[in-house]
């Protein structure tokens, strides 16, 4: 389980320990809730909400809101894609989820550049977003292969 740090005003802010265990056994009602990528997306959303809360104290609340919306979109579009019957529809939602993930990365980059407070996205958070991106790319490749096969 990752703990992400955000640096504001030269001090590390440690978010509370997440209650989302990415190593938990398969026990959820919906199969996609057991997917590692889904659990990682939930953890990302939790962490970005904590970052957004801190950002709203130092920045324009619009950036904070954009970060919350983008991170929520990753989880929601991943789940919605699972519910689709056609691989084309699944892929469309998963592409949107990946785009929203990239939007999170870009928002955090913008915050680092324009922030009045010292803000630096932790290496762990960046690595986790990169990992989620690879997993979403894997889902898209799987759907493409299934569509051709």
PALUM-494543 format. One record per residue: residue in three letters; x, y, z of N, C-alpha, C, O in turn. Coordinates in nm, 3 decimals. Example, Ala and Ser with C-alpha at 12.3 -4.5 7.8 and 13.67 -1.06 7.14 Angstrom:
REM PALUM-494543
SITE   drendo      n_xx      n_yy      n_zz     ca_xx     ca_yy     ca_zz      c_xx      c_yy      c_zz      o_xx      o_yy      o_zz
SITE      ALA     1.319    -0.569     0.780     1.230    -0.450     0.780     1.320    -0.330     0.780     1.424    -0.332     0.846
SITE      SER     1.285    -0.225     0.708     1.367    -0.106     0.714     1.290     0.003     0.787     1.341     0.114     0.804
REM end
This chain:
REM PALUM-494543
SITE   drendo      n_xx      n_yy      n_zz     ca_xx     ca_yy     ca_zz      c_xx      c_yy      c_zz      o_xx      o_yy      o_zz
SITE      UNK     0.085    -0.116     0.000     0.000     0.000     0.000     0.090     0.123     0.000     0.182     0.133     0.080
SITE      UNK     0.062     0.217    -0.091     0.141     0.340    -0.101     0.088     0.446    -0.008    -0.032     0.454     0.019
SITE      UNK     0.178     0.527     0.041     0.141     0.650     0.109     0.203     0.761     0.026     0.323     0.759     0.000
SITE      UNK     0.123     0.856    -0.015     0.170     0.964    -0.100     0.195     1.089    -0.018     0.122     1.118     0.077
SITE      UNK     0.297     1.162    -0.056     0.329     1.285     0.013     0.311     1.401    -0.083     0.340     1.390    -0.202
SITE      UNK     0.264     1.510    -0.031     0.254     1.635    -0.104     0.333     1.735    -0.025     0.321     1.742     0.098
SITE      UNK     0.414     1.814    -0.094     0.497     1.911    -0.025     0.438     2.050    -0.042     0.430     2.101    -0.154
SITE      UNK     0.398     2.109     0.066     0.346     2.245     0.067     0.426     2.326     0.166     0.447     2.283     0.280
SITE      UNK     0.471     2.442     0.124     0.549     2.531     0.211     0.667     2.459     0.276     0.698     2.482     0.393
SITE      UNK     0.733     2.372     0.199     0.855     2.310     0.246     0.836     2.195     0.344     0.934     2.136     0.388
SITE      UNK     0.712     2.162     0.380     0.688     2.053     0.473     0.609     1.944     0.404     0.523     1.971     0.320
SITE      UNK     0.638     1.822     0.441     0.564     1.710     0.383     0.431     1.693     0.453     0.424     1.692     0.576
SITE      UNK     0.326     1.680     0.375     0.195     1.649     0.430     0.171     1.502     0.401     0.172     1.462     0.285
SITE      UNK     0.150     1.423     0.503     0.124     1.282     0.484    -0.026     1.258     0.499    -0.082     1.275     0.607
SITE      UNK    -0.091     1.218     0.388    -0.233     1.186     0.399    -0.254     1.068     0.493    -0.163     0.989     0.517
SITE      UNK    -0.375     1.057     0.544    -0.406     0.946     0.634    -0.389     0.815     0.558    -0.403     0.811     0.436
SITE      UNK    -0.359     0.710     0.631    -0.343     0.580     0.568    -0.472     0.543     0.497    -0.581     0.557     0.552
SITE      UNK    -0.459     0.497     0.377    -0.576     0.462     0.298    -0.641     0.335     0.351    -0.572     0.244     0.399
SITE      UNK    -0.773     0.329     0.344    -0.845     0.209     0.383    -0.863     0.116     0.263    -0.926     0.011     0.274
SITE      UNK    -0.808     0.156     0.149    -0.820     0.075     0.028    -0.697    -0.013     0.018    -0.586     0.037    -0.002
SITE      UNK    -0.716    -0.141     0.032    -0.606    -0.236     0.026    -0.599    -0.292    -0.115    -0.690    -0.361    -0.159
SITE      UNK    -0.489    -0.263    -0.186    -0.477    -0.312    -0.323    -0.439    -0.460    -0.327    -0.435    -0.519    -0.435
SITE      UNK    -0.412    -0.520    -0.212    -0.375    -0.661    -0.206    -0.488    -0.749    -0.153    -0.466    -0.867    -0.125
SITE      UNK    -0.608    -0.694    -0.139    -0.715    -0.770    -0.076    -0.765    -0.884    -0.165    -0.754    -0.876    -0.287
SITE      UNK    -0.820    -0.989    -0.105    -0.869    -1.103    -0.183    -0.995    -1.068    -0.261    -1.061    -0.967    -0.234
SITE      UNK    -1.027    -1.152    -0.357    -1.143    -1.129    -0.442    -1.272    -1.161    -0.365    -1.308    -1.277    -0.347
SITE      UNK    -1.339    -1.057    -0.319    -1.460    -1.077    -0.242    -1.571    -0.979    -0.279    -1.679    -0.983    -0.220
SITE      UNK    -1.548    -0.893    -0.374    -1.644    -0.789    -0.406    -1.760    -0.843    -0.490    -1.747    -0.945    -0.559
SITE      UNK    -1.872    -0.774    -0.485    -1.992    -0.814    -0.556    -1.975    -0.804    -0.708    -2.014    -0.895    -0.781
SITE      UNK    -1.916    -0.696    -0.754    -1.893    -0.676    -0.897    -1.749    -0.713    -0.929    -1.657    -0.670    -0.859
SITE      UNK    -1.729    -0.791    -1.033    -1.596    -0.842    -1.067    -1.493    -0.730    -1.085    -1.379    -0.745    -1.041
SITE      UNK    -1.531    -0.620    -1.149    -1.434    -0.513    -1.172    -1.381    -0.453    -1.042    -1.272    -0.395    -1.040
SITE      UNK    -1.456    -0.468    -0.932    -1.409    -0.417    -0.803    -1.290    -0.498    -0.752    -1.218    -0.453    -0.662
SITE      UNK    -1.269    -0.617    -0.807    -1.155    -0.700    -0.771    -1.031    -0.668    -0.855    -0.921    -0.712    -0.822
SITE      UNK    -1.049    -0.593    -0.962    -0.938    -0.563    -1.051    -0.838    -0.472    -0.980    -0.877    -0.377    -0.913
SITE      UNK    -0.712    -0.503    -0.995    -0.607    -0.420    -0.935    -0.614    -0.277    -0.987    -0.596    -0.182    -0.911
SITE      UNK    -0.639    -0.260    -1.115    -0.644    -0.125    -1.172    -0.758    -0.044    -1.110    -0.742     0.076    -1.085
SITE      UNK    -0.871    -0.107    -1.084    -0.982    -0.037    -1.021    -0.946     0.007    -0.879    -0.972     0.120    -0.839
SITE      UNK    -0.886    -0.084    -0.803    -0.847    -0.049    -0.665    -0.741     0.060    -0.663    -0.744     0.147    -0.576
SITE      UNK    -0.649     0.055    -0.758    -0.547     0.162    -0.767    -0.611     0.295    -0.806    -0.570     0.400    -0.757
SITE      UNK    -0.709     0.290    -0.893    -0.779     0.413    -0.931    -0.854     0.472    -0.812    -0.856     0.594    -0.794
SITE      UNK    -0.915     0.386    -0.731    -0.982     0.435    -0.609    -0.882     0.501    -0.515    -0.910     0.607    -0.458
SITE      UNK    -0.767     0.438    -0.500    -0.664     0.495    -0.413    -0.616     0.629    -0.469    -0.596     0.725    -0.393
SITE      UNK    -0.597     0.636    -0.600    -0.558     0.762    -0.664    -0.662     0.871    -0.636    -0.626     0.984    -0.604
SITE      UNK    -0.789     0.836    -0.648    -0.895     0.932    -0.623    -0.891     0.981    -0.478    -0.904     1.100    -0.452
SITE      UNK    -0.873     0.889    -0.387    -0.864     0.927    -0.245    -0.748     1.023    -0.222    -0.764     1.125    -0.155
SITE      UNK    -0.633     0.990    -0.277    -0.515     1.074    -0.258    -0.529     1.210    -0.325    -0.488     1.312    -0.269
SITE      UNK    -0.587     1.213    -0.446    -0.603     1.342    -0.514    -0.706     1.429    -0.442    -0.694     1.552    -0.445
SITE      UNK    -0.806     1.369    -0.379    -0.901     1.448    -0.301    -0.831     1.511    -0.180    -0.861     1.624    -0.143
SITE      UNK    -0.739     1.437    -0.120    -0.664     1.493    -0.007    -0.572     1.606    -0.054    -0.558     1.708     0.014
SITE      UNK    -0.510     1.587    -0.170    -0.427     1.693    -0.227    -0.513     1.814    -0.259    -0.475     1.927    -0.228
SITE      UNK    -0.629     1.790    -0.320    -0.719     1.900    -0.356    -0.764     1.980    -0.234    -0.778     2.102    -0.239
SITE      UNK    -0.785     1.909    -0.125    -0.825     1.977    -0.001    -0.716     2.074     0.044    -0.744     2.188     0.084
SITE      UNK    -0.592     2.028     0.037    -0.480     2.115     0.074    -0.462     2.229    -0.027    -0.434     2.342     0.011
SITE      UNK    -0.479     2.197    -0.154    -0.463     2.299    -0.259    -0.565     2.411    -0.243    -0.534     2.528    -0.265
SITE      UNK    -0.686     2.375    -0.206    -0.791     2.477    -0.196    -0.758     2.581    -0.089    -0.813     2.691    -0.091
SITE      UNK    -0.668     2.546     0.003    -0.626     2.643     0.104    -0.524     2.741     0.050    -0.511     2.852     0.102
SITE      UNK    -0.451     2.702    -0.056    -0.342     2.784    -0.108    -0.366     2.837    -0.249    -0.304     2.934    -0.290
SITE      UNK    -0.454     2.775    -0.322    -0.472     2.806    -0.464    -0.616     2.844    -0.494    -0.704     2.840    -0.408
SITE      UNK    -0.635     2.880    -0.616    -0.768     2.898    -0.669    -0.842     2.765    -0.658    -0.789     2.661    -0.696
SITE      UNK    -0.961     2.767    -0.606    -1.039     2.644    -0.585    -1.071     2.574    -0.717    -1.106     2.456    -0.717
SITE      UNK    -1.059     2.644    -0.829    -1.089     2.581    -0.958    -0.991     2.469    -0.991    -1.032     2.365    -1.043
SITE      UNK    -0.863     2.488    -0.960    -0.767     2.380    -0.985    -0.796     2.260    -0.897    -0.785     2.145    -0.940
SITE      UNK    -0.834     2.287    -0.774    -0.870     2.180    -0.681    -0.990     2.102    -0.735    -0.991     1.979    -0.732
SITE      UNK    -1.089     2.173    -0.783    -1.209     2.110    -0.838    -1.176     2.029    -0.963    -1.227     1.918    -0.981
SITE      UNK    -1.091     2.084    -1.049    -1.052     2.011    -1.170    -0.983     1.879    -1.136    -1.007     1.777    -1.201
SITE      UNK    -0.898     1.882    -1.035    -0.826     1.761    -0.994    -0.924     1.656    -0.941    -0.912     1.538    -0.974
SITE      UNK    -1.020     1.699    -0.860    -1.119     1.604    -0.808    -1.204     1.545    -0.920    -1.231     1.425    -0.921
SITE      UNK    -1.246     1.628    -1.013    -1.329     1.580    -1.124    -1.252     1.482    -1.213    -1.305     1.378    -1.252
SITE      UNK    -1.127     1.515    -1.244    -1.048     1.429    -1.332    -1.021     1.294    -1.266    -1.032     1.190    -1.332
SITE      UNK    -0.984     1.294    -1.139    -0.953     1.166    -1.073    -1.078     1.080    -1.057    -1.071     0.958    -1.068
SITE      UNK    -1.190     1.143    -1.031    -1.316     1.069    -1.021    -1.354     1.011    -1.157    -1.407     0.899    -1.165
SITE      UNK    -1.328     1.085    -1.262    -1.359     1.039    -1.397    -1.282     0.913    -1.434    -1.333     0.828    -1.507
SITE      UNK    -1.160     0.899    -1.383    -1.081     0.778    -1.412    -1.157     0.655    -1.361    -1.176     0.559    -1.435
SITE      UNK    -1.199     0.659    -1.237    -1.268     0.545    -1.175    -1.402     0.519    -1.242    -1.436     0.405    -1.275
SITE      UNK    -1.479     0.626    -1.261    -1.614     0.610    -1.315    -1.613     0.556    -1.458    -1.695     0.471    -1.492
SITE      UNK    -1.521     0.604    -1.540    -1.517     0.557    -1.679    -1.462     0.415    -1.689    -1.502     0.339    -1.777
SITE      UNK    -1.371     0.380    -1.601    -1.324     0.241    -1.597    -1.441     0.148    -1.567    -1.462     0.049    -1.637
SITE      UNK    -1.517     0.180    -1.464    -1.632     0.097    -1.425    -1.740     0.096    -1.533    -1.796    -0.009    -1.563
SITE      UNK    -1.768     0.211    -1.589    -1.872     0.217    -1.690    -1.834     0.136    -1.814    -1.919     0.075    -1.877
SITE      UNK    -1.705     0.136    -1.848    -1.660     0.056    -1.962    -1.684    -0.092    -1.941    -1.716    -0.164    -2.036
SITE      UNK    -1.668    -0.139    -1.818    -1.691    -0.280    -1.788    -1.836    -0.318    -1.815    -1.865    -0.430    -1.857
SITE      UNK    -1.927    -0.225    -1.791    -2.069    -0.255    -1.805    -2.115    -0.268    -1.951    -2.224    -0.318    -1.977
SITE      UNK    -2.032    -0.224    -2.043    -2.071    -0.226    -2.184    -2.058    -0.365    -2.244    -1.974    -0.445    -2.202
SITE      UNK    -2.142    -0.393    -2.340    -2.139    -0.524    -2.406    -2.041    -0.528    -2.521    -1.973    -0.629    -2.541
SITE      UNK    -2.032    -0.421    -2.597    -1.943    -0.424    -2.712    -1.803    -0.379    -2.672    -1.785    -0.293    -2.587
SITE      UNK    -1.704    -0.441    -2.737    -1.565    -0.405    -2.710    -1.537    -0.261    -2.752    -1.455    -0.192    -2.691
SITE      UNK    -1.605    -0.215    -2.855    -1.587    -0.076    -2.900    -1.631     0.022    -2.790    -1.561     0.119    -2.761
SITE      UNK    -1.746    -0.006    -2.730    -1.795     0.081    -2.622    -1.704     0.074    -2.499    -1.675     0.176    -2.437
SITE      UNK    -1.659    -0.049    -2.465    -1.566    -0.064    -2.353    -1.442     0.022    -2.377    -1.400     0.098    -2.290
SITE      UNK    -1.386     0.009    -2.497    -1.264     0.083    -2.531    -1.285     0.233    -2.522    -1.196     0.305    -2.476
SITE      UNK    -1.400     0.281    -2.566    -1.426     0.425    -2.560    -1.421     0.475    -2.415    -1.358     0.578    -2.388
SITE      UNK    -1.485     0.405    -2.324    -1.483     0.447    -2.184    -1.343     0.436    -2.124    -1.301     0.521    -2.046
SITE      UNK    -1.271     0.330    -2.161    -1.137     0.312    -2.106    -1.040     0.417    -2.161    -0.947     0.458    -2.091
SITE      UNK    -1.062     0.461    -2.286    -0.982     0.572    -2.340    -1.010     0.701    -2.264    -0.918     0.778    -2.235
SITE      UNK    -1.135     0.724    -2.233    -1.171     0.843    -2.155    -1.106     0.836    -2.017    -1.055     0.936    -1.967
SITE      UNK    -1.108     0.718    -1.955    -1.043     0.701    -1.824    -0.895     0.734    -1.834    -0.841     0.802    -1.746
SITE      UNK    -0.829     0.686    -1.938    -0.686     0.714    -1.956    -0.663     0.864    -1.980    -0.567     0.922    -1.929
SITE      UNK    -0.749     0.925    -2.058    -0.738     1.069    -2.081    -0.755     1.147    -1.952    -0.685     1.246    -1.930
SITE      UNK    -0.847     1.104    -1.868    -0.867     1.170    -1.739    -0.747     1.152    -1.647    -0.711     1.243    -1.572
SITE      UNK    -0.684     1.035    -1.654    -0.562     1.012    -1.578    -0.454     1.110    -1.623    -0.387     1.171    -1.539
SITE      UNK    -0.436     1.126    -1.753    -0.337     1.219    -1.805    -0.372     1.363    -1.765    -0.284     1.445    -1.742
SITE      UNK    -0.501     1.391    -1.757    -0.545     1.522    -1.711    -0.501     1.545    -1.566    -0.459     1.655    -1.531
SITE      UNK    -0.511     1.442    -1.482    -0.463     1.453    -1.343    -0.314     1.488    -1.340    -0.272     1.576    -1.264
SITE      UNK    -0.236     1.419    -1.422    -0.092     1.446    -1.429    -0.067     1.591    -1.468     0.014     1.660    -1.406
SITE      UNK    -0.138     1.637    -1.571    -0.119     1.773    -1.619    -0.162     1.877    -1.515    -0.096     1.980    -1.499
SITE      UNK    -0.271     1.851    -1.447    -0.318     1.945    -1.343    -0.212     1.957    -1.234    -0.181     2.067    -1.189
SITE      UNK    -0.158     1.845    -1.190    -0.054     1.849    -1.088     0.071     1.922    -1.137     0.136     1.992    -1.060
SITE      UNK     0.104     1.907    -1.266     0.216     1.982    -1.324     0.187     2.133    -1.323     0.274     2.213    -1.288
SITE      UNK     0.065     2.171    -1.361     0.027     2.312    -1.361     0.036     2.369    -1.220     0.088     2.479    -1.200
SITE      UNK    -0.013     2.294    -1.124    -0.009     2.340    -0.984     0.136     2.363    -0.941     0.165     2.462    -0.873
SITE      UNK     0.226     2.273    -0.979     0.366     2.290    -0.944     0.423     2.419    -1.003     0.503     2.487    -0.939
SITE      UNK     0.381     2.453    -1.124     0.436     2.570    -1.193     0.377     2.701    -1.140     0.449     2.800    -1.126
SITE      UNK     0.247     2.703    -1.112     0.181     2.830    -1.077     0.156     2.848    -0.928     0.106     2.952    -0.886
SITE      UNK     0.190     2.751    -0.849     0.158     2.754    -0.706     0.234     2.862    -0.632     0.354     2.881    -0.653
SITE      UNK     0.162     2.933    -0.544     0.226     3.028    -0.454     0.301     2.953    -0.344     0.408     2.996    -0.301
SITE      UNK     0.244     2.842    -0.301     0.309     2.757    -0.201     0.403     2.663    -0.276     0.384     2.637    -0.394
SITE      UNK     0.502     2.613    -0.207     0.590     2.515    -0.269     0.512     2.385    -0.279     0.470     2.329    -0.178
SITE      UNK     0.493     2.337    -0.399     0.415     2.217    -0.421     0.493     2.125    -0.512     0.538     2.167    -0.619
SITE      UNK     0.511     2.003    -0.473     0.578     1.904    -0.555     0.505     1.771    -0.539     0.485     1.723    -0.428
SITE      UNK     0.466     1.715    -0.651     0.399     1.585    -0.649     0.501     1.479    -0.612     0.613     1.479    -0.665
SITE      UNK     0.465     1.390    -0.524     0.559     1.288    -0.479     0.593     1.190    -0.591     0.514     1.168    -0.683
SITE      UNK     0.711     1.133    -0.580     0.755     1.032    -0.676     0.662     0.911    -0.673     0.631     0.855    -0.778
SITE      UNK     0.617     0.871    -0.553     0.526     0.756    -0.542     0.395     0.780    -0.617     0.345     0.691    -0.684
SITE      UNK     0.341     0.901    -0.605     0.215     0.932    -0.672     0.234     0.930    -0.823     0.151     0.876    -0.896
SITE      UNK     0.344     0.988    -0.870     0.372     0.987    -1.014     0.389     0.844    -1.066     0.339     0.810    -1.173
SITE      UNK     0.459     0.762    -0.989     0.479     0.623    -1.030     0.348     0.545    -1.030     0.326     0.460    -1.117
SITE      UNK     0.262     0.573    -0.934     0.133     0.504    -0.931     0.046     0.547    -1.049    -0.024     0.463    -1.107
SITE      UNK     0.049     0.675    -1.084    -0.028     0.720    -1.200     0.027     0.656    -1.327    -0.050     0.619    -1.416
SITE      UNK     0.158     0.642    -1.336     0.218     0.576    -1.451     0.175     0.428    -1.457     0.147     0.376    -1.565
SITE      UNK     0.170     0.363    -1.343     0.127     0.223    -1.336    -0.019     0.208    -1.381    -0.052     0.116    -1.456
SITE      UNK    -0.105     0.298    -1.336    -0.245     0.295    -1.378    -0.255     0.316    -1.528    -0.334     0.249    -1.596
SITE      UNK    -0.177     0.408    -1.580    -0.176     0.432    -1.725    -0.138     0.307    -1.803    -0.199     0.277    -1.906
SITE      UNK    -0.037     0.235    -1.754     0.003     0.110    -1.821    -0.109     0.006    -1.816    -0.133    -0.065    -1.913
SITE      UNK    -0.178    -0.002    -1.701    -0.288    -0.099    -1.688    -0.403    -0.064    -1.782    -0.461    -0.152    -1.845
SITE      UNK    -0.435     0.064    -1.791    -0.542     0.106    -1.883    -0.501     0.079    -2.027    -0.584     0.038    -2.109
SITE      UNK    -0.375     0.102    -2.060    -0.327     0.069    -2.195    -0.339    -0.080    -2.222    -0.373    -0.121    -2.333
SITE      UNK    -0.311    -0.161    -2.120    -0.326    -0.306    -2.135    -0.470    -0.347    -2.162    -0.495    -0.435    -2.244
SITE      UNK    -0.564    -0.283    -2.093    -0.706    -0.311    -2.120    -0.741    -0.274    -2.264    -0.813    -0.347    -2.332
SITE      UNK    -0.692    -0.161    -2.309    -0.720    -0.116    -2.446    -0.658    -0.212    -2.549    -0.721    -0.243    -2.650
SITE      UNK    -0.537    -0.259    -2.523    -0.474    -0.355    -2.614    -0.552    -0.487    -2.616    -0.571    -0.547    -2.721
SITE      UNK    -0.596    -0.531    -2.497    -0.674    -0.655    -2.489    -0.802    -0.641    -2.572    -0.837    -0.731    -2.649
SITE      UNK    -0.872    -0.530    -2.556    -0.997    -0.509    -2.630    -0.971    -0.506    -2.781    -1.049    -0.558    -2.860
SITE      UNK    -0.860    -0.444    -2.820    -0.827    -0.437    -2.962    -0.799    -0.577    -3.018    -0.844    -0.610    -3.128
SITE      UNK    -0.725    -0.658    -2.943    -0.696    -0.795    -2.988    -0.823    -0.878    -2.996    -0.841    -0.955    -3.090
SITE      UNK    -0.912    -0.863    -2.898    -1.038    -0.937    -2.899    -1.124    -0.897    -3.019    -1.193    -0.980    -3.077
SITE      UNK    -1.118    -0.770    -3.053    -1.198    -0.717    -3.163    -1.147    -0.771    -3.297    -1.226    -0.797    -3.388
SITE      UNK    -1.015    -0.788    -3.309    -0.956    -0.839    -3.433    -0.968    -0.990    -3.444    -0.975    -1.045    -3.554
SITE      UNK    -0.970    -1.057    -3.327    -0.968    -1.204    -3.325    -1.100    -1.261    -3.343    -1.115    -1.383    -3.343
REM end
